[in-house]
């Protein structure tokens, strides 16, 4: 295996390869052959996924000065070392599925970085210097132990996709509402109790996923007409069936879907029904009018009539 590895690296040096694939090599240490002599000056993409690496060499940038993409998915790296900050041309860094506990502040020196993946690690916080990544477009920090996000994250003016699912976040920093390019925000499976009132004000933000935040009981009005994922939010209503509609021919019992949950209180000024329940009621109402050939319902309350004809796309 060692001789095969040396041969692969030697060929890459001799032929000035731009891509080098060292995935699934059972590597416990960074190959010394990569760091000998002048290194691989022409190398732009290094793939070292699914090995057993625990650290990175200090002279990495000196030996691989033109590295643009570095894939270290599924290793055993605990700390992102200071040396990473010297890879000034790096645009893509994947450190997902490692054992990361610390990301060094020097990561903020990667001014060309566009995509940063840190999912499935043990991170409890991110350094404030992440906010210095002005070219960053994608940040995936899902499945960690984060309690809060860096306040300076709003300075990542190019950020389009922020994924922070399955952490321990209690709130969304209001400064994130200022991100001018943010298109998709995913914070499912956290401990959110509320969202900033300004969230969704930007026209660029189109997708917001906050599923499985059981304490979240209301959504900002600026999220109207956005694509929202909020299943598993709020407290479930402990009712198996609700009698809401009645006609001259007798009572009609409407069974609400199990997904219907309360997402508001009397002081929240929001309807305590999700859009799914509204559509179920409306469709049932229309179907029975058609089947029974009624022109107008006889005993349907006026307020409920108005409710059923409301613009369902705006229900929150």
N, C-alpha and C positions, 0 to 999 in steps of 0.2 A: 504493500500500500504506500509506504514511504517513497519507494523508488518511482512508483507511478505518479505520485504527487510532484516529486522533483522534476519528472519529465514534463508534466503538464505546465508547470511554472516556467521551466527552461524554454519550452516552445513559445510560450506567451511573450517572454522577453526577446527571444530571437526574432520572432515574426511581428513584434510590436502590436500585440493584440490590444483591442480596446475593451473587450469583454473577457472576464475570467470566471468560470463556474467551478466553485469548490463546495457545492452543496453535498450533504450526506457523506461526508468524509470521516466522520467520527473524530474530528479535530478537537483536542483539548487545549492546544496552544496555537497562537497565531503562527503560521508557517514562517520560519526564519528565511526560507528561500525567497520570500516576497520582499524581504528587507535587506538582502545582501547587495553589495556594490551600489549601483544607482537605483535599484528597485525597478519598478515598472512605470517609467515616466509617461508612457503613452496610455496607460490603463484608465478607462473612464467608468467602467461598471464592474463591481466586485460582488459576486454572489457567494455568501457563506452561510446559507440557511441550513437549519437542522444539523448543527454540530454540537459540541460541548464546550465552546469557548467561554471563558470566565472573565476575560479582560481584553483590552486592545493595547497595542504598543504605543509608547510615547512618541516615537519617530514616524508614526503612520503618515502624516502629511508630508514629511520630508521625502519619503520613499514613494508615495503615491500622490504627487502634487496635483494631478489633473483629474482626480476622482470626482465624478459627477453623481454617481448613484452607489449606495452602500447598503446591501441587504444582509442583515444579521438576525433575521427572524428565527425564533426557536433555538436559542442557545441558553447559556447559564450566566449571562453577564449581570452583575449586581450593580455596578456603578458605571455611568457614562463618564469617561475620564476627561480631564482638561484638554488632552491632545486632540479631541474631536473638533475643538474650536479652530484649529489651524487648517482644516479642510475647506479653504475659502471658496472653492468652486462647487462644493457639494450642493445638490439640488433635491436629492431624495435620500432619506435616512429611515430605514425600517428596523426598529428594535423591539418589535412586538414579540410576545411570548418568551420573555426572558425572566430574570429574577430581579429586575431593576428596583432599587430602593432610593437611589439618588440620581438626579440629573444635574450635572455641574452647571454653574452660571455661564461658563464659557460657550455653552451652546448658542448663546445670543450673538456670538461672533460669526455664525454661519449666515451671512447676509444674503447669500444666493439661495438658501434653502426654501423649497416650495412645498415639499410634502414631508411631514414628520409623523411617524406611526410609533406609538408607545403603548399600544393596547396589551392587556393581559400581563401586567406586571404588579409590583407591590408599592407603587408610588403613593406617598401620602401628601406630597405637595409638588408643585412645579416652581422653578425659580422665576423671579420677576423678569429676568432677562429674556424669557420667551417672547416678551412684548417687543423686543428689538428685531424680531424676524419679520421685516417689512414686506418680504416677497412671499411669505408663507401663505399657501392656498388651502392646504388640507392639514388638519390636526386631529389625530385619533388617539384619545387617551381613555378609551373605554376599558372597563373591568380593571380598575385600580382601587386605591383606598383614599381617593381625594375627598377632602372635606370642603375645600373651597378652590376657586380658580384664581390665577394671578390677576390683580386689578389692572395691570398694564397690558393684559391680553387685548384690550380694545385698540392698542396701537398697531396691531397686525392688520394694516389697512387693506391687504390683499386677501385676507382670509375668507374663503367661500364655504368650506365645509368643516363644521366643528362637531365632533362626536365624543360625548362624555358619558355614555351609557354605563350603568351598573357601577356607580361609585357611591360615595356617602354625602353627596352635595345637598345642602339645605336650601340654597337659594342660587339664583342666577344673578351675577353682578350686573347692576344697572348699566355700567359702562359698556357692556357687550351690545347694548342697543345702538351704540354709535358706530359699530362696524359697518362701513359703507358697502362692502362687497359680500357680506354674509348671505348665502342662499339657502343653506340647510343647517339647522340646529337640532341635534338629537341628544336628549338628556333623559332617556327612559331608564326606569329602574333605579331612581335615586330617592331622596327624602324631601323633595320639593314641596313646600306648603303654599307658595305663591310664585307668580311670575311678574317681572317688572311691567308696569302699565304701558311703557313705551315699546315693549317688545312687539315687533311686527310692523312698526311704523315705517321702516325702510321698505321701499318697493322691491329691493333685491331679495329680501327674505321671503321664500315661498313655502318652505317645508319646516315644520316644527313637530318634533316627536317627544312627547313627555309621558308615554305610556308607563303604567305601573308605578306612579307616584301617588300612593293612596291618600296622602294628606292634601293633595292639590284639589281644591274645590271651586276654582274659578279661572277663567281665561280672560286676558286683556281684550278689549274691544278691537284693538288694532290687528288682531289675528283673524278678523272676519275675512272671508274669501281666500284664506291661505289653506294649504293642505296640512291638516292637523291630525296627529295621532295621540289620543288620550284615553285609550281603553285601559281599564284598571285604575283609573283615577277616582278620587272621592270615596265616600262610604256607600256600600251597597244598601238598597232599600229592601227591607225584609218583608216583602209582600209578594205572594205568588200570583195573584190576579187582581185586577182593578176593574170595576164596573163604571164605564165612562159614557157610553152611548146608549140611548134607548129610543125605540121607535114605537108607533102605534100597534105594531104586530107583536110587541113584546120586548123584553130586555135583550140587549146584545152584550155579551161578556167578551172583553178584549184581553187577551193574555199578553203581557209585556215580555219582551225577550230578557233572558238572564243577564245580557250585557248592560241593561239599563241600570245606571247608578246615579246617586245624588251627586251633583257637582256644585251645589250652592246652598246657602243658608238664607234666612229671612233678611239678613243685613247685607248680603252680597249683591242684591239687586240683579240676580241672574235666575233664569228658570231652572228649577231643580230636576230637569229632564235633559237627557242627551238627545241629539238630533235623531238618533236611531229610533227612539220612542215616538218622536213627533211624526216621522215618516210612517211608522207602523199604524198609528192612529189615523193619519190622513188617508192612507191607502185603504184601510178597512172601511172608513167612512164613505169613500168614493165607490168601493166595490158593492157595498150594501145598497147604496142609492140606486146603482145601476140594476142590481138584481131584483130589487123590490119596486123599481120603476117609480120611485118617489121624485117629485119635483122639488119639494122642500121637506126637511125633517120636521116632524110635528113637535116633539118635545125636547129638541136639542137646545141647550142654553145658548143665548146669543154670544156670550163671552167665549164659549168653547168654539163656536162657529168661527169667530174672528181668529182664534188661536190656530185652528186647523188651516186657515187660509193665509197664515203669515208666511213671509219668505223664509223657507226652511234653511236656506244656505247661511242665514245670519244667526241661527240658534246657537247659543253657547251656554 
